[in-house]
């Protein structure tokens, strides 16, 4: 018996992801792939990669990930703090 999906639709993933990005930018906090995964209710980066492997979620996750990766490339990672995300 398979576990139920945490995220039901690509549209739900997109909305939650955009909410995460908006919240982090408003608080001037870095965007991270792990933070995105946790905002989506996943256990971490690897779970996000697994969702990206599902055909129905592939395009959505691929569209969300660069937003998180670009922050780290810009040098913002020195200011990273671990703070739980709440919806």
N, CA, C and O atoms as a Maestro MAE file, in Angstrom:
{
 s_m_m2io_version
 :::
 2.0.0
}

f_m_ct {
 s_m_title
 :::
 protein
 m_atom[348] {
  # First column is atom index #
  i_m_mmod_type
  r_m_x_coord
  r_m_y_coord
  r_m_z_coord
  i_m_residue_number
  s_m_chain_name
  s_m_pdb_residue_name
  s_m_pdb_atom_name
  i_m_atomic_number
  :::
  1 25 0.841 -1.183 0.000 1 A "UNK " " N  " 7
  2 3 0.000 0.000 0.000 1 A "UNK " " CA " 6
  3 2 0.887 1.247 0.000 1 A "UNK " " C  " 6
  4 15 1.737 1.410 0.876 1 A "UNK " " O  " 8
  5 25 0.692 2.093 -0.951 2 A "UNK " " N  " 7
  6 3 1.507 3.308 -1.082 2 A "UNK " " CA " 6
  7 2 1.035 4.391 -0.117 2 A "UNK " " C  " 6
  8 15 -0.144 4.474 0.227 2 A "UNK " " O  " 8
  9 25 1.997 5.222 0.313 3 A "UNK " " N  " 7
  10 3 1.649 6.352 1.177 3 A "UNK " " CA " 6
  11 2 0.894 7.397 0.373 3 A "UNK " " C  " 6
  12 15 1.166 7.569 -0.815 3 A "UNK " " O  " 8
  13 25 -0.040 8.092 0.986 4 A "UNK " " N  " 7
  14 3 -0.747 9.161 0.253 4 A "UNK " " CA " 6
  15 2 0.211 10.310 -0.044 4 A "UNK " " C  " 6
  16 15 1.142 10.572 0.717 4 A "UNK " " O  " 8
  17 25 -0.025 10.971 -1.130 5 A "UNK " " N  " 7
  18 3 0.804 12.109 -1.514 5 A "UNK " " CA " 6
  19 2 0.575 13.284 -0.583 5 A "UNK " " C  " 6
  20 15 -0.547 13.553 -0.154 5 A "UNK " " O  " 8
  21 25 1.656 13.976 -0.283 6 A "UNK " " N  " 7
  22 3 1.572 15.170 0.550 6 A "UNK " " CA " 6
  23 2 1.011 16.320 -0.282 6 A "UNK " " C  " 6
  24 15 0.174 17.090 0.188 6 A "UNK " " O  " 8
  25 25 1.477 16.424 -1.507 7 A "UNK " " N  " 7
  26 3 1.023 17.463 -2.433 7 A "UNK " " CA " 6
  27 2 0.160 16.768 -3.475 7 A "UNK " " C  " 6
  28 15 0.622 15.858 -4.163 7 A "UNK " " O  " 8
  29 25 -1.074 17.191 -3.589 8 A "UNK " " N  " 7
  30 3 -2.015 16.508 -4.480 8 A "UNK " " CA " 6
  31 2 -1.860 16.888 -5.953 8 A "UNK " " C  " 6
  32 15 -1.984 16.035 -6.832 8 A "UNK " " O  " 8
  33 25 -1.588 18.171 -6.224 9 A "UNK " " N  " 7
  34 3 -1.547 18.620 -7.617 9 A "UNK " " CA " 6
  35 2 -0.350 19.532 -7.855 9 A "UNK " " C  " 6
  36 15 0.166 20.126 -6.908 9 A "UNK " " O  " 8
  37 25 0.101 19.653 -9.102 10 A "UNK " " N  " 7
  38 3 1.164 20.601 -9.426 10 A "UNK " " CA " 6
  39 2 0.762 22.042 -9.105 10 A "UNK " " C  " 6
  40 15 1.604 22.850 -8.714 10 A "UNK " " O  " 8
  41 25 -0.503 22.357 -9.267 11 A "UNK " " N  " 7
  42 3 -0.985 23.706 -8.968 11 A "UNK " " CA " 6
  43 2 -0.830 24.017 -7.473 11 A "UNK " " C  " 6
  44 15 -0.459 25.129 -7.099 11 A "UNK " " O  " 8
  45 25 -1.115 23.031 -6.635 12 A "UNK " " N  " 7
  46 3 -0.940 23.200 -5.192 12 A "UNK " " CA " 6
  47 2 0.537 23.434 -4.863 12 A "UNK " " C  " 6
  48 15 0.861 24.300 -4.051 12 A "UNK " " O  " 8
  49 25 1.427 22.670 -5.486 13 A "UNK " " N  " 7
  50 3 2.868 22.842 -5.273 13 A "UNK " " CA " 6
  51 2 3.297 24.243 -5.688 13 A "UNK " " C  " 6
  52 15 4.078 24.888 -4.989 13 A "UNK " " O  " 8
  53 25 2.790 24.714 -6.824 14 A "UNK " " N  " 7
  54 3 3.154 26.048 -7.320 14 A "UNK " " CA " 6
  55 2 2.718 27.130 -6.337 14 A "UNK " " C  " 6
  56 15 3.499 28.022 -6.007 14 A "UNK " " O  " 8
  57 25 1.483 27.053 -5.873 15 A "UNK " " N  " 7
  58 3 0.959 28.063 -4.941 15 A "UNK " " CA " 6
  59 2 1.749 28.076 -3.633 15 A "UNK " " C  " 6
  60 15 2.101 29.143 -3.132 15 A "UNK " " O  " 8
  61 25 2.023 26.913 -3.089 16 A "UNK " " N  " 7
  62 3 2.790 26.842 -1.840 16 A "UNK " " CA " 6
  63 2 4.207 27.372 -2.061 16 A "UNK " " C  " 6
  64 15 4.736 28.113 -1.233 16 A "UNK " " O  " 8
  65 25 4.815 26.988 -3.183 17 A "UNK " " N  " 7
  66 3 6.164 27.462 -3.500 17 A "UNK " " CA " 6
  67 2 6.215 28.975 -3.631 17 A "UNK " " C  " 6
  68 15 7.126 29.615 -3.107 17 A "UNK " " O  " 8
  69 25 5.248 29.547 -4.323 18 A "UNK " " N  " 7
  70 3 5.217 30.997 -4.478 18 A "UNK " " CA " 6
  71 2 4.996 31.689 -3.128 18 A "UNK " " C  " 6
  72 15 5.555 32.756 -2.876 18 A "UNK " " O  " 8
  73 25 4.182 31.079 -2.267 19 A "UNK " " N  " 7
  74 3 3.975 31.614 -0.931 19 A "UNK " " CA " 6
  75 2 5.266 31.602 -0.120 19 A "UNK " " C  " 6
  76 15 5.571 32.559 0.593 19 A "UNK " " O  " 8
  77 25 6.022 30.511 -0.236 20 A "UNK " " N  " 7
  78 3 7.326 30.410 0.444 20 A "UNK " " CA " 6
  79 2 8.266 31.512 -0.042 20 A "UNK " " C  " 6
  80 15 8.885 32.203 0.766 20 A "UNK " " O  " 8
  81 25 8.372 31.675 -1.359 21 A "UNK " " N  " 7
  82 3 9.277 32.693 -1.903 21 A "UNK " " CA " 6
  83 2 8.878 34.091 -1.448 21 A "UNK " " C  " 6
  84 15 9.733 34.887 -1.061 21 A "UNK " " O  " 8
  85 25 7.580 34.393 -1.494 22 A "UNK " " N  " 7
  86 3 7.106 35.706 -1.064 22 A "UNK " " CA " 6
  87 2 7.407 35.980 0.394 22 A "UNK " " C  " 6
  88 15 7.844 37.074 0.751 22 A "UNK " " O  " 8
  89 25 7.173 34.984 1.238 23 A "UNK " " N  " 7
  90 3 7.424 35.138 2.675 23 A "UNK " " CA " 6
  91 2 8.909 35.346 2.955 23 A "UNK " " C  " 6
  92 15 9.275 36.223 3.737 23 A "UNK " " O  " 8
  93 25 9.754 34.557 2.333 24 A "UNK " " N  " 7
  94 3 11.197 34.674 2.574 24 A "UNK " " CA " 6
  95 2 11.740 36.018 2.065 24 A "UNK " " C  " 6
  96 15 12.571 36.646 2.721 24 A "UNK " " O  " 8
  97 25 11.268 36.445 0.902 25 A "UNK " " N  " 7
  98 3 11.725 37.741 0.364 25 A "UNK " " CA " 6
  99 2 11.264 38.891 1.251 25 A "UNK " " C  " 6
  100 15 12.022 39.830 1.490 25 A "UNK " " O  " 8
  101 25 10.026 38.824 1.741 26 A "UNK " " N  " 7
  102 3 9.505 39.883 2.611 26 A "UNK " " CA " 6
  103 2 10.309 39.979 3.903 26 A "UNK " " C  " 6
  104 15 10.483 41.065 4.455 26 A "UNK " " O  " 8
  105 25 10.793 38.847 4.377 27 A "UNK " " N  " 7
  106 3 11.587 38.820 5.611 27 A "UNK " " CA " 6
  107 2 13.085 38.940 5.332 27 A "UNK " " C  " 6
  108 15 13.908 38.848 6.243 27 A "UNK " " O  " 8
  109 25 13.423 39.145 4.060 28 A "UNK " " N  " 7
  110 3 14.820 39.261 3.618 28 A "UNK " " CA " 6
  111 2 15.652 38.076 4.075 28 A "UNK " " C  " 6
  112 15 16.779 38.225 4.545 28 A "UNK " " O  " 8
  113 25 15.068 36.897 3.925 29 A "UNK " " N  " 7
  114 3 15.751 35.656 4.258 29 A "UNK " " CA " 6
  115 2 16.075 34.913 2.979 29 A "UNK " " C  " 6
  116 15 15.389 35.095 1.973 29 A "UNK " " O  " 8
  117 25 17.108 34.078 2.993 30 A "UNK " " N  " 7
  118 3 17.507 33.368 1.778 30 A "UNK " " CA " 6
  119 2 16.497 32.303 1.374 30 A "UNK " " C  " 6
  120 15 15.837 31.689 2.212 30 A "UNK " " O  " 8
  121 25 16.400 32.107 0.083 31 A "UNK " " N  " 7
  122 3 15.575 31.045 -0.474 31 A "UNK " " CA " 6
  123 2 16.473 29.831 -0.658 31 A "UNK " " C  " 6
  124 15 17.556 29.945 -1.232 31 A "UNK " " O  " 8
  125 25 16.043 28.683 -0.182 32 A "UNK " " N  " 7
  126 3 16.841 27.471 -0.338 32 A "UNK " " CA " 6
  127 2 15.979 26.342 -0.861 32 A "UNK " " C  " 6
  128 15 14.759 26.348 -0.695 32 A "UNK " " O  " 8
  129 25 16.617 25.378 -1.491 33 A "UNK " " N  " 7
  130 3 15.891 24.212 -1.988 33 A "UNK " " CA " 6
  131 2 15.324 23.429 -0.814 33 A "UNK " " C  " 6
  132 15 14.189 22.954 -0.877 33 A "UNK " " O  " 8
  133 25 16.097 23.289 0.253 34 A "UNK " " N  " 7
  134 3 15.599 22.581 1.430 34 A "UNK " " CA " 6
  135 2 14.423 23.335 2.049 34 A "UNK " " C  " 6
  136 15 13.447 22.716 2.472 34 A "UNK " " O  " 8
  137 25 14.507 24.654 2.105 35 A "UNK " " N  " 7
  138 3 13.398 25.453 2.625 35 A "UNK " " CA " 6
  139 2 12.150 25.283 1.786 35 A "UNK " " C  " 6
  140 15 11.044 25.187 2.318 35 A "UNK " " O  " 8
  141 25 12.327 25.244 0.469 36 A "UNK " " N  " 7
  142 3 11.201 25.012 -0.431 36 A "UNK " " CA " 6
  143 2 10.580 23.652 -0.142 36 A "UNK " " C  " 6
  144 15 9.359 23.533 -0.041 36 A "UNK " " O  " 8
  145 25 11.419 22.627 -0.010 37 A "UNK " " N  " 7
  146 3 10.914 21.283 0.269 37 A "UNK " " CA " 6
  147 2 10.117 21.258 1.573 37 A "UNK " " C  " 6
  148 15 9.033 20.679 1.633 37 A "UNK " " O  " 8
  149 25 10.657 21.886 2.611 38 A "UNK " " N  " 7
  150 3 9.960 21.907 3.896 38 A "UNK " " CA " 6
  151 2 8.649 22.686 3.815 38 A "UNK " " C  " 6
  152 15 7.660 22.298 4.436 38 A "UNK " " O  " 8
  153 25 8.636 23.779 3.055 39 A "UNK " " N  " 7
  154 3 7.400 24.553 2.873 39 A "UNK " " CA " 6
  155 2 6.322 23.709 2.193 39 A "UNK " " C  " 6
  156 15 5.132 23.860 2.469 39 A "UNK " " O  " 8
  157 25 6.757 22.826 1.305 40 A "UNK " " N  " 7
  158 3 5.820 21.955 0.600 40 A "UNK " " CA " 6
  159 2 5.344 20.784 1.468 40 A "UNK " " C  " 6
  160 15 4.505 19.987 1.047 40 A "UNK " " O  " 8
  161 25 5.893 20.694 2.685 41 A "UNK " " N  " 7
  162 3 5.488 19.620 3.582 41 A "UNK " " CA " 6
  163 2 6.295 18.348 3.399 41 A "UNK " " C  " 6
  164 15 5.941 17.300 3.938 41 A "UNK " " O  " 8
  165 25 7.377 18.435 2.641 42 A "UNK " " N  " 7
  166 3 8.222 17.275 2.399 42 A "UNK " " CA " 6
  167 2 9.292 17.192 3.479 42 A "UNK " " C  " 6
  168 15 9.492 18.142 4.236 42 A "UNK " " O  " 8
  169 25 9.975 16.063 3.549 43 A "UNK " " N  " 7
  170 3 10.964 15.874 4.605 43 A "UNK " " CA " 6
  171 2 12.306 16.528 4.302 43 A "UNK " " C  " 6
  172 15 13.131 16.680 5.203 43 A "UNK " " O  " 8
  173 25 12.536 16.910 3.069 44 A "UNK " " N  " 7
  174 3 13.793 17.562 2.731 44 A "UNK " " CA " 6
  175 2 14.063 17.562 1.244 44 A "UNK " " C  " 6
  176 15 13.189 17.268 0.428 44 A "UNK " " O  " 8
  177 25 15.294 17.901 0.914 45 A "UNK " " N  " 7
  178 3 15.732 18.061 -0.470 45 A "UNK " " CA " 6
  179 2 15.484 16.792 -1.304 45 A "UNK " " C  " 6
  180 15 15.004 16.876 -2.434 45 A "UNK " " O  " 8
  181 25 15.812 15.628 -0.747 46 A "UNK " " N  " 7
  182 3 15.663 14.379 -1.495 46 A "UNK " " CA " 6
  183 2 14.205 14.115 -1.863 46 A "UNK " " C  " 6
  184 15 13.925 13.636 -2.962 46 A "UNK " " O  " 8
  185 25 13.290 14.417 -0.976 47 A "UNK " " N  " 7
  186 3 11.866 14.240 -1.280 47 A "UNK " " CA " 6
  187 2 11.436 15.152 -2.429 47 A "UNK " " C  " 6
  188 15 10.625 14.763 -3.268 47 A "UNK " " O  " 8
  189 25 11.985 16.366 -2.459 48 A "UNK " " N  " 7
  190 3 11.670 17.287 -3.549 48 A "UNK " " CA " 6
  191 2 12.173 16.719 -4.877 48 A "UNK " " C  " 6
  192 15 11.487 16.795 -5.895 48 A "UNK " " O  " 8
  193 25 13.371 16.153 -4.852 49 A "UNK " " N  " 7
  194 3 13.935 15.532 -6.058 49 A "UNK " " CA " 6
  195 2 13.045 14.374 -6.511 49 A "UNK " " C  " 6
  196 15 12.824 14.188 -7.708 49 A "UNK " " O  " 8
  197 25 12.539 13.603 -5.558 50 A "UNK " " N  " 7
  198 3 11.647 12.490 -5.905 50 A "UNK " " CA " 6
  199 2 10.346 12.998 -6.530 50 A "UNK " " C  " 6
  200 15 9.853 12.404 -7.489 50 A "UNK " " O  " 8
  201 25 9.787 14.085 -6.001 51 A "UNK " " N  " 7
  202 3 8.584 14.671 -6.609 51 A "UNK " " CA " 6
  203 2 8.888 15.169 -8.024 51 A "UNK " " C  " 6
  204 15 8.056 15.047 -8.922 51 A "UNK " " O  " 8
  205 25 10.071 15.724 -8.213 52 A "UNK " " N  " 7
  206 3 10.455 16.200 -9.551 52 A "UNK " " CA " 6
  207 2 10.501 15.049 -10.549 52 A "UNK " " C  " 6
  208 15 10.312 15.261 -11.747 52 A "UNK " " O  " 8
  209 25 10.748 13.836 -10.067 53 A "UNK " " N  " 7
  210 3 10.784 12.665 -10.937 53 A "UNK " " CA " 6
  211 2 9.416 12.169 -11.363 53 A "UNK " " C  " 6
  212 15 9.313 11.343 -12.269 53 A "UNK " " O  " 8
  213 25 8.370 12.657 -10.725 54 A "UNK " " N  " 7
  214 3 7.011 12.271 -11.112 54 A "UNK " " CA " 6
  215 2 6.576 13.127 -12.302 54 A "UNK " " C  " 6
  216 15 6.628 14.355 -12.230 54 A "UNK " " O  " 8
  217 25 6.154 12.497 -13.383 55 A "UNK " " N  " 7
  218 3 5.836 13.257 -14.597 55 A "UNK " " CA " 6
  219 2 4.878 14.429 -14.384 55 A "UNK " " C  " 6
  220 15 5.068 15.489 -14.981 55 A "UNK " " O  " 8
  221 25 3.860 14.260 -13.550 56 A "UNK " " N  " 7
  222 3 2.884 15.332 -13.372 56 A "UNK " " CA " 6
  223 2 3.445 16.516 -12.581 56 A "UNK " " C  " 6
  224 15 2.907 17.620 -12.672 56 A "UNK " " O  " 8
  225 25 4.512 16.309 -11.808 57 A "UNK " " N  " 7
  226 3 5.103 17.382 -11.003 57 A "UNK " " CA " 6
  227 2 6.422 17.912 -11.583 57 A "UNK " " C  " 6
  228 15 6.928 18.939 -11.131 57 A "UNK " " O  " 8
  229 25 6.966 17.232 -12.557 58 A "UNK " " N  " 7
  230 3 8.293 17.549 -13.072 58 A "UNK " " CA " 6
  231 2 8.450 19.010 -13.492 58 A "UNK " " C  " 6
  232 15 9.375 19.684 -13.037 58 A "UNK " " O  " 8
  233 25 7.576 19.499 -14.338 59 A "UNK " " N  " 7
  234 3 7.694 20.878 -14.830 59 A "UNK " " CA " 6
  235 2 7.544 21.905 -13.708 59 A "UNK " " C  " 6
  236 15 8.255 22.910 -13.685 59 A "UNK " " O  " 8
  237 25 6.636 21.658 -12.793 60 A "UNK " " N  " 7
  238 3 6.396 22.602 -11.691 60 A "UNK " " CA " 6
  239 2 7.607 22.683 -10.769 60 A "UNK " " C  " 6
  240 15 8.051 23.780 -10.428 60 A "UNK " " O  " 8
  241 25 8.142 21.542 -10.365 61 A "UNK " " N  " 7
  242 3 9.294 21.540 -9.465 61 A "UNK " " CA " 6
  243 2 10.513 22.132 -10.172 61 A "UNK " " C  " 6
  244 15 11.281 22.876 -9.563 61 A "UNK " " O  " 8
  245 25 10.690 21.810 -11.433 62 A "UNK " " N  " 7
  246 3 11.808 22.385 -12.193 62 A "UNK " " CA " 6
  247 2 11.684 23.899 -12.296 62 A "UNK " " C  " 6
  248 15 12.698 24.597 -12.323 62 A "UNK " " O  " 8
  249 25 10.468 24.417 -12.354 63 A "UNK " " N  " 7
  250 3 10.259 25.866 -12.421 63 A "UNK " " CA " 6
  251 2 10.505 26.530 -11.069 63 A "UNK " " C  " 6
  252 15 10.957 27.674 -11.019 63 A "UNK " " O  " 8
  253 25 10.214 25.832 -9.974 64 A "UNK " " N  " 7
  254 3 10.396 26.401 -8.633 64 A "UNK " " CA " 6
  255 2 11.846 26.354 -8.163 64 A "UNK " " C  " 6
  256 15 12.306 27.294 -7.514 64 A "UNK " " O  " 8
  257 25 12.559 25.311 -8.465 65 A "UNK " " N  " 7
  258 3 13.916 25.118 -7.920 65 A "UNK " " CA " 6
  259 2 14.906 26.231 -8.238 65 A "UNK " " C  " 6
  260 15 15.651 26.625 -7.341 65 A "UNK " " O  " 8
  261 25 14.963 26.764 -9.462 66 A "UNK " " N  " 7
  262 3 15.967 27.810 -9.733 66 A "UNK " " CA " 6
  263 2 15.818 29.039 -8.842 66 A "UNK " " C  " 6
  264 15 16.814 29.689 -8.524 66 A "UNK " " O  " 8
  265 25 14.601 29.369 -8.436 67 A "UNK " " N  " 7
  266 3 14.410 30.512 -7.539 67 A "UNK " " CA " 6
  267 2 15.187 30.328 -6.248 67 A "UNK " " C  " 6
  268 15 15.810 31.266 -5.751 67 A "UNK " " O  " 8
  269 25 15.148 29.120 -5.708 68 A "UNK " " N  " 7
  270 3 15.869 28.831 -4.467 68 A "UNK " " CA " 6
  271 2 17.370 28.759 -4.719 68 A "UNK " " C  " 6
  272 15 18.156 29.257 -3.912 68 A "UNK " " O  " 8
  273 25 17.774 28.153 -5.817 69 A "UNK " " N  " 7
  274 3 19.200 28.018 -6.115 69 A "UNK " " CA " 6
  275 2 19.870 29.359 -6.389 69 A "UNK " " C  " 6
  276 15 21.025 29.551 -6.009 69 A "UNK " " O  " 8
  277 25 19.181 30.281 -7.034 70 A "UNK " " N  " 7
  278 3 19.785 31.569 -7.403 70 A "UNK " " CA " 6
  279 2 20.190 32.382 -6.190 70 A "UNK " " C  " 6
  280 15 21.189 33.099 -6.248 70 A "UNK " " O  " 8
  281 25 19.461 32.299 -5.102 71 A "UNK " " N  " 7
  282 3 19.803 33.039 -3.896 71 A "UNK " " CA " 6
  283 2 21.152 32.592 -3.362 71 A "UNK " " C  " 6
  284 15 21.980 33.417 -2.977 71 A "UNK " " O  " 8
  285 25 21.368 31.293 -3.341 72 A "UNK " " N  " 7
  286 3 22.636 30.787 -2.820 72 A "UNK " " CA " 6
  287 2 23.797 31.171 -3.719 72 A "UNK " " C  " 6
  288 15 24.884 31.467 -3.223 72 A "UNK " " O  " 8
  289 25 23.596 31.174 -5.019 73 A "UNK " " N  " 7
  290 3 24.661 31.559 -5.942 73 A "UNK " " CA " 6
  291 2 25.016 33.037 -5.820 73 A "UNK " " C  " 6
  292 15 26.140 33.430 -6.132 73 A "UNK " " O  " 8
  293 25 24.073 33.857 -5.370 74 A "UNK " " N  " 7
  294 3 24.331 35.292 -5.285 74 A "UNK " " CA " 6
  295 2 25.127 35.671 -4.038 74 A "UNK " " C  " 6
  296 15 25.425 36.849 -3.836 74 A "UNK " " O  " 8
  297 25 25.477 34.690 -3.195 75 A "UNK " " N  " 7
  298 3 26.292 34.967 -2.027 75 A "UNK " " CA " 6
  299 2 25.502 35.229 -0.770 75 A "UNK " " C  " 6
  300 15 26.084 35.592 0.251 75 A "UNK " " O  " 8
  301 25 24.209 35.059 -0.808 76 A "UNK " " N  " 7
  302 3 23.350 35.329 0.330 76 A "UNK " " CA " 6
  303 2 23.472 34.237 1.391 76 A "UNK " " C  " 6
  304 15 23.009 34.414 2.518 76 A "UNK " " O  " 8
  305 25 24.087 33.116 1.040 77 A "UNK " " N  " 7
  306 3 24.135 31.977 1.951 77 A "UNK " " CA " 6
  307 2 24.870 32.278 3.252 77 A "UNK " " C  " 6
  308 15 24.641 31.595 4.250 77 A "UNK " " O  " 8
  309 25 25.738 33.271 3.270 78 A "UNK " " N  " 7
  310 3 26.464 33.614 4.492 78 A "UNK " " CA " 6
  311 2 25.519 34.090 5.583 78 A "UNK " " C  " 6
  312 15 25.868 34.041 6.763 78 A "UNK " " O  " 8
  313 25 24.334 34.547 5.215 79 A "UNK " " N  " 7
  314 3 23.381 35.072 6.177 79 A "UNK " " CA " 6
  315 2 22.283 34.073 6.537 79 A "UNK " " C  " 6
  316 15 21.291 34.446 7.163 79 A "UNK " " O  " 8
  317 25 22.451 32.809 6.148 80 A "UNK " " N  " 7
  318 3 21.410 31.812 6.355 80 A "UNK " " CA " 6
  319 2 21.147 31.562 7.830 80 A "UNK " " C  " 6
  320 15 22.070 31.466 8.639 80 A "UNK " " O  " 8
  321 25 19.869 31.460 8.157 81 A "UNK " " N  " 7
  322 3 19.426 31.087 9.491 81 A "UNK " " CA " 6
  323 2 18.369 30.007 9.330 81 A "UNK " " C  " 6
  324 15 17.567 30.067 8.398 81 A "UNK " " O  " 8
  325 25 18.351 29.034 10.209 82 A "UNK " " N  " 7
  326 3 17.323 28.011 10.158 82 A "UNK " " CA " 6
  327 2 16.129 28.470 10.984 82 A "UNK " " C  " 6
  328 15 16.183 28.541 12.212 82 A "UNK " " O  " 8
  329 25 15.057 28.777 10.277 83 A "UNK " " N  " 7
  330 3 13.825 29.204 10.927 83 A "UNK " " CA " 6
  331 2 12.695 28.438 10.274 83 A "UNK " " C  " 6
  332 15 12.591 28.433 9.048 83 A "UNK " " O  " 8
  333 25 11.846 27.792 11.052 84 A "UNK " " N  " 7
  334 3 10.766 27.016 10.452 84 A "UNK " " CA " 6
  335 2 9.823 27.899 9.629 84 A "UNK " " C  " 6
  336 15 9.534 29.039 9.994 84 A "UNK " " O  " 8
  337 25 9.362 27.352 8.531 85 A "UNK " " N  " 7
  338 3 8.383 28.042 7.691 85 A "UNK " " CA " 6
  339 2 7.000 27.617 8.127 85 A "UNK " " C  " 6
  340 15 6.749 26.434 8.355 85 A "UNK " " O  " 8
  341 25 6.109 28.572 8.243 86 A "UNK " " N  " 7
  342 3 4.720 28.220 8.557 86 A "UNK " " CA " 6
  343 2 3.816 28.806 7.488 86 A "UNK " " C  " 6
  344 15 4.008 29.937 7.040 86 A "UNK " " O  " 8
  345 25 2.833 28.026 7.088 87 A "UNK " " N  " 7
  346 3 1.906 28.462 6.033 87 A "UNK " " CA " 6
  347 2 0.926 29.450 6.577 87 A "UNK " " C  " 6
  348 15 0.064 29.933 5.842 87 A "UNK " " O  " 8
  :::
 }
 m_bond[347] {
  # First column is bond index #
  i_m_from
  i_m_to
  i_m_order
  :::
  1 1 2 1
  2 2 3 1
  3 3 4 2
  4 3 5 1
  5 5 6 1
  6 6 7 1
  7 7 8 2
  8 7 9 1
  9 9 10 1
  10 10 11 1
  11 11 12 2
  12 11 13 1
  13 13 14 1
  14 14 15 1
  15 15 16 2
  16 15 17 1
  17 17 18 1
  18 18 19 1
  19 19 20 2
  20 19 21 1
  21 21 22 1
  22 22 23 1
  23 23 24 2
  24 23 25 1
  25 25 26 1
  26 26 27 1
  27 27 28 2
  28 27 29 1
  29 29 30 1
  30 30 31 1
  31 31 32 2
  32 31 33 1
  33 33 34 1
  34 34 35 1
  35 35 36 2
  36 35 37 1
  37 37 38 1
  38 38 39 1
  39 39 40 2
  40 39 41 1
  41 41 42 1
  42 42 43 1
  43 43 44 2
  44 43 45 1
  45 45 46 1
  46 46 47 1
  47 47 48 2
  48 47 49 1
  49 49 50 1
  50 50 51 1
  51 51 52 2
  52 51 53 1
  53 53 54 1
  54 54 55 1
  55 55 56 2
  56 55 57 1
  57 57 58 1
  58 58 59 1
  59 59 60 2
  60 59 61 1
  61 61 62 1
  62 62 63 1
  63 63 64 2
  64 63 65 1
  65 65 66 1
  66 66 67 1
  67 67 68 2
  68 67 69 1
  69 69 70 1
  70 70 71 1
  71 71 72 2
  72 71 73 1
  73 73 74 1
  74 74 75 1
  75 75 76 2
  76 75 77 1
  77 77 78 1
  78 78 79 1
  79 79 80 2
  80 79 81 1
  81 81 82 1
  82 82 83 1
  83 83 84 2
  84 83 85 1
  85 85 86 1
  86 86 87 1
  87 87 88 2
  88 87 89 1
  89 89 90 1
  90 90 91 1
  91 91 92 2
  92 91 93 1
  93 93 94 1
  94 94 95 1
  95 95 96 2
  96 95 97 1
  97 97 98 1
  98 98 99 1
  99 99 100 2
  100 99 101 1
  101 101 102 1
  102 102 103 1
  103 103 104 2
  104 103 105 1
  105 105 106 1
  106 106 107 1
  107 107 108 2
  108 107 109 1
  109 109 110 1
  110 110 111 1
  111 111 112 2
  112 111 113 1
  113 113 114 1
  114 114 115 1
  115 115 116 2
  116 115 117 1
  117 117 118 1
  118 118 119 1
  119 119 120 2
  120 119 121 1
  121 121 122 1
  122 122 123 1
  123 123 124 2
  124 123 125 1
  125 125 126 1
  126 126 127 1
  127 127 128 2
  128 127 129 1
  129 129 130 1
  130 130 131 1
  131 131 132 2
  132 131 133 1
  133 133 134 1
  134 134 135 1
  135 135 136 2
  136 135 137 1
  137 137 138 1
  138 138 139 1
  139 139 140 2
  140 139 141 1
  141 141 142 1
  142 142 143 1
  143 143 144 2
  144 143 145 1
  145 145 146 1
  146 146 147 1
  147 147 148 2
  148 147 149 1
  149 149 150 1
  150 150 151 1
  151 151 152 2
  152 151 153 1
  153 153 154 1
  154 154 155 1
  155 155 156 2
  156 155 157 1
  157 157 158 1
  158 158 159 1
  159 159 160 2
  160 159 161 1
  161 161 162 1
  162 162 163 1
  163 163 164 2
  164 163 165 1
  165 165 166 1
  166 166 167 1
  167 167 168 2
  168 167 169 1
  169 169 170 1
  170 170 171 1
  171 171 172 2
  172 171 173 1
  173 173 174 1
  174 174 175 1
  175 175 176 2
  176 175 177 1
  177 177 178 1
  178 178 179 1
  179 179 180 2
  180 179 181 1
  181 181 182 1
  182 182 183 1
  183 183 184 2
  184 183 185 1
  185 185 186 1
  186 186 187 1
  187 187 188 2
  188 187 189 1
  189 189 190 1
  190 190 191 1
  191 191 192 2
  192 191 193 1
  193 193 194 1
  194 194 195 1
  195 195 196 2
  196 195 197 1
  197 197 198 1
  198 198 199 1
  199 199 200 2
  200 199 201 1
  201 201 202 1
  202 202 203 1
  203 203 204 2
  204 203 205 1
  205 205 206 1
  206 206 207 1
  207 207 208 2
  208 207 209 1
  209 209 210 1
  210 210 211 1
  211 211 212 2
  212 211 213 1
  213 213 214 1
  214 214 215 1
  215 215 216 2
  216 215 217 1
  217 217 218 1
  218 218 219 1
  219 219 220 2
  220 219 221 1
  221 221 222 1
  222 222 223 1
  223 223 224 2
  224 223 225 1
  225 225 226 1
  226 226 227 1
  227 227 228 2
  228 227 229 1
  229 229 230 1
  230 230 231 1
  231 231 232 2
  232 231 233 1
  233 233 234 1
  234 234 235 1
  235 235 236 2
  236 235 237 1
  237 237 238 1
  238 238 239 1
  239 239 240 2
  240 239 241 1
  241 241 242 1
  242 242 243 1
  243 243 244 2
  244 243 245 1
  245 245 246 1
  246 246 247 1
  247 247 248 2
  248 247 249 1
  249 249 250 1
  250 250 251 1
  251 251 252 2
  252 251 253 1
  253 253 254 1
  254 254 255 1
  255 255 256 2
  256 255 257 1
  257 257 258 1
  258 258 259 1
  259 259 260 2
  260 259 261 1
  261 261 262 1
  262 262 263 1
  263 263 264 2
  264 263 265 1
  265 265 266 1
  266 266 267 1
  267 267 268 2
  268 267 269 1
  269 269 270 1
  270 270 271 1
  271 271 272 2
  272 271 273 1
  273 273 274 1
  274 274 275 1
  275 275 276 2
  276 275 277 1
  277 277 278 1
  278 278 279 1
  279 279 280 2
  280 279 281 1
  281 281 282 1
  282 282 283 1
  283 283 284 2
  284 283 285 1
  285 285 286 1
  286 286 287 1
  287 287 288 2
  288 287 289 1
  289 289 290 1
  290 290 291 1
  291 291 292 2
  292 291 293 1
  293 293 294 1
  294 294 295 1
  295 295 296 2
  296 295 297 1
  297 297 298 1
  298 298 299 1
  299 299 300 2
  300 299 301 1
  301 301 302 1
  302 302 303 1
  303 303 304 2
  304 303 305 1
  305 305 306 1
  306 306 307 1
  307 307 308 2
  308 307 309 1
  309 309 310 1
  310 310 311 1
  311 311 312 2
  312 311 313 1
  313 313 314 1
  314 314 315 1
  315 315 316 2
  316 315 317 1
  317 317 318 1
  318 318 319 1
  319 319 320 2
  320 319 321 1
  321 321 322 1
  322 322 323 1
  323 323 324 2
  324 323 325 1
  325 325 326 1
  326 326 327 1
  327 327 328 2
  328 327 329 1
  329 329 330 1
  330 330 331 1
  331 331 332 2
  332 331 333 1
  333 333 334 1
  334 334 335 1
  335 335 336 2
  336 335 337 1
  337 337 338 1
  338 338 339 1
  339 339 340 2
  340 339 341 1
  341 341 342 1
  342 342 343 1
  343 343 344 2
  344 343 345 1
  345 345 346 1
  346 346 347 1
  347 347 348 2
  :::
 }
}
